[in-house]
Every structure is written in C-alpha cells, then in structure tokens.
Amino acid sequence: MQTVNTYGDSLAGIYDMIYPTTPEADYAAEYISKLAPQGSVLELGVGTGRVALPMADRGLKVHGVEASEEMLRKLKENDPEGRVQSTLGDFSEELPEGKFDVTVNPLNTFCMVPDAEKQLNTLRLMRERTADHGVVILETYDPLVYHGLADGTKTDARHLQDGQVGIYTTYVDRTSQVAVVVQTFLGSDQSPGRVVELSRYVWPSELDLMARLVGLRLRGRYAGWREEPVTHHTGHFVSVYEVAGDDE
C-alpha cells in the first residue's frame, strides 16, 4: 500500500502544478493571521508551502509538519530564507512540542489519514498543541463528492500546465468511507506516472463528534476562508474549533 510519505514523494515535483498559487492560499493566510495573536502557527501537511509561505509573508512564525522528504526539499527551494520551520514526520502520530495560537490542517489533508482512529488521534494531538486561547482549523471537502457516486466509481481528466494531463480514476468504499484515487499523469518526462491516493472522507457532524471527544467545540463552520456561509452547494468546509472548558 502506498503511504502518505511515498505519495508525497511521488507528487513533490509537480505538486505546485497540480495546486497552483490561487487567491485561496492568501485568503487562508489572512484569516489564520487574525486568529494568531502571538503569531504562532502549526501547520499539518505543510507540503511545498502553499499556505505556509503566505502566512510567513504576514509575519507569522510557522512550523510545518510533513511526512514527505521530497515535499520538504521543495519547500526549501520555495523558501530559501528558511522562514518556515519544518519537521519531518507523520502528524497522525506525533507533533512538535510547544503551544501554538493556531493549529491548522488545510486542503483536505486531514482526509489522507487512513482511518477514523488515526483521525481522532490527529485531532487529539492538535488539541494538545493548541494554546488555551487558540483554535484548531480543518479544511475538508464535502463527502458527497465521493459518497454520492451512483456506482462508486468515476473517471475525470484535468489539463495541467506545460501540456500535462492528469487522469483520475476513483473507487469508493462507502462502508469505510474511503476513496481510492488512481492518478495517472501524462505529457512530460517529469511526470510521476501512476500515483495512488487514499482519502477517508468525514461528515461535518462526525468531525464535530471527534472534536468533542478530544476537548474541542465548534466555533464556526464556513464554505471558505472568507467566512462564506455554508449552503447546500458548499463544496468544502473550513471548520474552526476552540478549546472547551473543563466542565464541558
């Protein structure tokens, strides 16, 4: 089975092409900066710095955790000044010591944790690393993207930069809430070829229950980083949790 670190290693060379710079990264950085009075942020799944670097641009002290050595190598290329501190490791098992104003897991990376117990432990670790005045933020997609597939499978194609094409074939196990996405990249000698992604999707109510179990309570849920309201057409969620009191 392909692990998170080998998945990241495979995509590191074209990750910035798959997820190019968009205003969303700046919106995320701006929103997070307002919730970090002491300026400290722990980002889980920092990748190549898509959100971390805009946060650093705003003067935040960012510590990123990443399972892929290749992703961190690319982060160093994107951040030659070394403004973002980084740690190599599996964020579902261990996080750097310390307390942070904000612990954040953007761009659906929480769903790459392969089972419910590990997801719960990830939230527990995030709670432990969050200051009492701080918040935990997770960005997740609408589970119906996968759970609502009529026959549990689909195939899509995306045109990337430099003439590259990504073909995505998805298989869904509704019982375990796991989507297996086989990604095939064509059109360049630098293409990684075939990469398999495992994604365990979570329902908002399920995420709220996990949060309560580890001592967090929902402060707000939005359809984007500018606090857009959630509707029936919302494609992804930004969920903000605060530390619950001892009597809750």
C-alpha positions as a Python dict, from the first residue, in 0.01 Angstrom:
ca = {
    (1, 'M'): (0, 0, 0),
    (2, 'Q'): (124, 348, -80),
    (3, 'T'): (191, 550, 237),
    (4, 'V'): (148, 923, 290),
    (5, 'N'): (521, 987, 262),
    (6, 'T'): (565, 792, -63),
    (7, 'Y'): (253, 958, -203),
    (8, 'G'): (404, 1297, -124),
    (9, 'D'): (745, 1198, -260),
    (10, 'S'): (581, 1094, -588),
    (11, 'L'): (394, 1423, -633),
    (12, 'A'): (651, 1668, -496),
    (13, 'G'): (792, 1752, -839),
    (14, 'I'): (455, 1854, -984),
    (15, 'Y'): (261, 1946, -667),
    (16, 'D'): (283, 2318, -738),
    (17, 'M'): (143, 2246, -1084),
    (18, 'I'): (-150, 2043, -952),
    (19, 'Y'): (-222, 2305, -686),
    (20, 'P'): (-104, 2632, -838),
    (21, 'T'): (-97, 2959, -648),
    (22, 'T'): (-450, 3095, -614),
    (23, 'P'): (-615, 3368, -406),
    (24, 'E'): (-745, 3093, -173),
    (25, 'A'): (-400, 3048, -18),
    (26, 'D'): (-384, 3420, 60),
    (27, 'Y'): (-738, 3414, 198),
    (28, 'A'): (-638, 3126, 426),
    (29, 'A'): (-322, 3304, 543),
    (30, 'E'): (-509, 3627, 610),
    (31, 'Y'): (-783, 3452, 806),
    (32, 'I'): (-536, 3250, 1013),
    (33, 'S'): (-327, 3558, 1089),
    (34, 'K'): (-629, 3722, 1254),
    (35, 'L'): (-665, 3424, 1489),
    (36, 'A'): (-299, 3413, 1596),
    (37, 'P'): (-244, 3698, 1845),
    (38, 'Q'): (103, 3572, 1937),
    (39, 'G'): (183, 3494, 1576),
    (40, 'S'): (247, 3119, 1615),
    (41, 'V'): (101, 2861, 1377),
    (42, 'L'): (149, 2485, 1346),
    (43, 'E'): (52, 2357, 1001),
    (44, 'L'): (-4, 1985, 948),
    (45, 'G'): (80, 1870, 596),
    (46, 'V'): (282, 2179, 505),
    (47, 'G'): (377, 2038, 164),
    (48, 'T'): (566, 2281, -55),
    (49, 'G'): (446, 2586, 139),
    (50, 'R'): (126, 2673, -47),
    (51, 'V'): (-32, 2824, 268),
    (52, 'A'): (273, 2842, 494),
    (53, 'L'): (461, 3092, 279),
    (54, 'P'): (173, 3345, 258),
    (55, 'M'): (145, 3311, 637),
    (56, 'A'): (518, 3381, 672),
    (57, 'D'): (472, 3683, 444),
    (58, 'R'): (237, 3820, 709),
    (59, 'G'): (497, 3783, 982),
    (60, 'L'): (363, 3464, 1137),
    (61, 'K'): (600, 3212, 1294),
    (62, 'V'): (507, 2896, 1106),
    (63, 'H'): (614, 2544, 1196),
    (64, 'G'): (513, 2288, 935),
    (65, 'V'): (494, 1909, 969),
    (66, 'E'): (529, 1692, 659),
    (67, 'A'): (571, 1317, 601),
    (68, 'S'): (747, 1353, 266),
    (69, 'E'): (1117, 1437, 246),
    (70, 'E'): (1074, 1541, -117),
    (71, 'M'): (796, 1783, -26),
    (72, 'L'): (1021, 1941, 236),
    (73, 'R'): (1305, 1964, -14),
    (74, 'K'): (1069, 2152, -248),
    (75, 'L'): (960, 2374, 43),
    (76, 'K'): (1322, 2474, 98),
    (77, 'E'): (1350, 2564, -271),
    (78, 'N'): (1038, 2779, -239),
    (79, 'D'): (1158, 2928, 90),
    (80, 'P'): (1533, 2993, 52),
    (81, 'E'): (1531, 3230, 352),
    (82, 'G'): (1411, 2949, 577),
    (83, 'R'): (1120, 3146, 720),
    (84, 'V'): (912, 2830, 770),
    (85, 'Q'): (1045, 2586, 1027),
    (86, 'S'): (974, 2226, 932),
    (87, 'T'): (965, 1881, 1088),
    (88, 'L'): (966, 1551, 901),
    (89, 'G'): (709, 1312, 1045),
    (90, 'D'): (361, 1159, 1046),
    (91, 'F'): (129, 1418, 1201),
    (92, 'S'): (-123, 1149, 1298),
    (93, 'E'): (135, 1002, 1538),
    (94, 'E'): (344, 1290, 1671),
    (95, 'L'): (365, 1669, 1658),
    (96, 'P'): (642, 1910, 1758),
    (97, 'E'): (645, 2019, 2122),
    (98, 'G'): (508, 2356, 2219),
    (99, 'K'): (184, 2554, 2220),
    (100, 'F'): (54, 2743, 1919),
    (101, 'D'): (-214, 3005, 1862),
    (102, 'V'): (-344, 2811, 1565),
    (103, 'T'): (-302, 2451, 1461),
    (104, 'V'): (-429, 2408, 1108),
    (105, 'N'): (-472, 2127, 857),
    (106, 'P'): (-568, 2283, 520),
    (107, 'L'): (-650, 2147, 175),
    (108, 'N'): (-823, 1824, 282),
    (109, 'T'): (-500, 1676, 421),
    (110, 'F'): (-687, 1551, 729),
    (111, 'C'): (-873, 1312, 499),
    (112, 'M'): (-545, 1150, 396),
    (113, 'V'): (-523, 1000, 745),
    (114, 'P'): (-643, 648, 656),
    (115, 'D'): (-886, 553, 935),
    (116, 'A'): (-1112, 702, 1199),
    (117, 'E'): (-891, 614, 1496),
    (118, 'K'): (-589, 785, 1342),
    (119, 'Q'): (-802, 1086, 1252),
    (120, 'L'): (-921, 1105, 1613),
    (121, 'N'): (-562, 1086, 1735),
    (122, 'T'): (-466, 1363, 1493),
    (123, 'L'): (-729, 1588, 1648),
    (124, 'R'): (-613, 1490, 1996),
    (125, 'L'): (-256, 1591, 1910),
    (126, 'M'): (-378, 1918, 1758),
    (127, 'R'): (-573, 1993, 2076),
    (128, 'E'): (-263, 1923, 2288),
    (129, 'R'): (-53, 2164, 2084),
    (130, 'T'): (-311, 2443, 2086),
    (131, 'A'): (-289, 2719, 2346),
    (132, 'D'): (-594, 2766, 2568),
    (133, 'H'): (-681, 3086, 2381),
    (134, 'G'): (-614, 2924, 2044),
    (135, 'V'): (-806, 2745, 1773),
    (136, 'V'): (-787, 2430, 1564),
    (137, 'I'): (-882, 2467, 1196),
    (138, 'L'): (-952, 2191, 945),
    (139, 'E'): (-1038, 2227, 578),
    (140, 'T'): (-1227, 1927, 440),
    (141, 'Y'): (-1427, 1853, 128),
    (142, 'D'): (-1796, 1765, 101),
    (143, 'P'): (-1817, 1383, 142),
    (144, 'L'): (-2089, 1366, -123),
    (145, 'V'): (-1816, 1421, -383),
    (146, 'Y'): (-1737, 1054, -329),
    (147, 'H'): (-2021, 909, -120),
    (148, 'G'): (-2280, 1025, -371),
    (149, 'L'): (-2133, 844, -672),
    (150, 'A'): (-2406, 628, -825),
    (151, 'D'): (-2191, 317, -881),
    (152, 'G'): (-1898, 407, -656),
    (153, 'T'): (-1658, 484, -941),
    (154, 'K'): (-1576, 769, -1176),
    (155, 'T'): (-1301, 891, -1409),
    (156, 'D'): (-1204, 1254, -1468),
    (157, 'A'): (-931, 1429, -1667),
    (158, 'R'): (-761, 1762, -1595),
    (159, 'H'): (-532, 1967, -1812),
    (160, 'L'): (-237, 2085, -1607),
    (161, 'Q'): (44, 2324, -1701),
    (162, 'D'): (302, 2263, -1973),
    (163, 'G'): (78, 2029, -2168),
    (164, 'Q'): (48, 1773, -1892),
    (165, 'V'): (-275, 1584, -1834),
    (166, 'G'): (-394, 1419, -1514),
    (167, 'I'): (-639, 1128, -1534),
    (168, 'Y'): (-815, 1045, -1207),
    (169, 'T'): (-999, 716, -1157),
    (170, 'T'): (-1186, 689, -828),
    (171, 'Y'): (-1317, 385, -642),
    (172, 'V'): (-1526, 436, -329),
    (173, 'D'): (-1596, 204, -35),
    (174, 'R'): (-1893, 369, 136),
    (175, 'T'): (-1874, 140, 440),
    (176, 'S'): (-1525, 251, 539),
    (177, 'Q'): (-1570, 600, 385),
    (178, 'V'): (-1253, 553, 184),
    (179, 'A'): (-1194, 675, -169),
    (180, 'V'): (-905, 527, -367),
    (181, 'V'): (-797, 769, -639),
    (182, 'V'): (-560, 634, -903),
    (183, 'Q'): (-385, 935, -1059),
    (184, 'T'): (-209, 896, -1392),
    (185, 'F'): (-2, 1185, -1526),
    (186, 'L'): (92, 1213, -1892),
    (187, 'G'): (276, 1459, -2112),
    (188, 'S'): (620, 1510, -1959),
    (189, 'D'): (934, 1318, -1872),
    (190, 'Q'): (897, 1463, -1522),
    (191, 'S'): (552, 1313, -1473),
    (192, 'P'): (545, 1068, -1181),
    (193, 'G'): (333, 825, -1384),
    (194, 'R'): (82, 642, -1165),
    (195, 'V'): (14, 757, -809),
    (196, 'V'): (-246, 615, -570),
    (197, 'E'): (-417, 837, -313),
    (198, 'L'): (-625, 710, -21),
    (199, 'S'): (-875, 954, 125),
    (200, 'R'): (-1105, 885, 419),
    (201, 'Y'): (-1382, 1142, 398),
    (202, 'V'): (-1555, 1274, 710),
    (203, 'W'): (-1902, 1419, 758),
    (204, 'P'): (-1919, 1754, 939),
    (205, 'S'): (-2122, 1603, 1223),
    (206, 'E'): (-1867, 1323, 1254),
    (207, 'L'): (-1585, 1575, 1271),
    (208, 'D'): (-1769, 1768, 1543),
    (209, 'L'): (-1808, 1448, 1748),
    (210, 'M'): (-1437, 1370, 1715),
    (211, 'A'): (-1360, 1724, 1825),
    (212, 'R'): (-1582, 1696, 2136),
    (213, 'L'): (-1412, 1369, 2231),
    (214, 'V'): (-1074, 1543, 2249),
    (215, 'G'): (-1190, 1859, 2427),
    (216, 'L'): (-1277, 2093, 2141),
    (217, 'R'): (-1601, 2265, 2049),
    (218, 'L'): (-1712, 2412, 1719),
    (219, 'R'): (-1676, 2789, 1698),
    (220, 'G'): (-1782, 2823, 1335),
    (221, 'R'): (-1802, 2645, 1002),
    (222, 'Y'): (-1772, 2821, 669),
    (223, 'A'): (-1773, 2750, 298),
    (224, 'G'): (-1435, 2919, 256),
    (225, 'W'): (-1160, 3118, 421),
    (226, 'R'): (-1356, 3444, 397),
    (227, 'E'): (-1625, 3301, 626),
    (228, 'E'): (-1870, 3242, 343),
    (229, 'P'): (-2193, 3083, 469),
    (230, 'V'): (-2245, 2710, 425),
    (231, 'T'): (-2520, 2617, 178),
    (232, 'H'): (-2645, 2301, 8),
    (233, 'H'): (-2396, 2372, -270),
    (234, 'T'): (-2089, 2408, -48),
    (235, 'G'): (-1803, 2202, -189),
    (236, 'H'): (-1567, 2225, 106),
    (237, 'F'): (-1575, 2330, 470),
    (238, 'V'): (-1348, 2536, 692),
    (239, 'S'): (-1424, 2420, 1047),
    (240, 'V'): (-1291, 2625, 1339),
    (241, 'Y'): (-1274, 2469, 1687),
    (242, 'E'): (-1184, 2627, 2019),
    (243, 'V'): (-1064, 2466, 2338),
    (244, 'A'): (-1357, 2357, 2553),
    (245, 'G'): (-1366, 2431, 2925),
    (246, 'D'): (-1303, 2163, 3187),
    (247, 'D'): (-1675, 2145, 3267),
    (248, 'E'): (-1773, 2063, 2907),
}
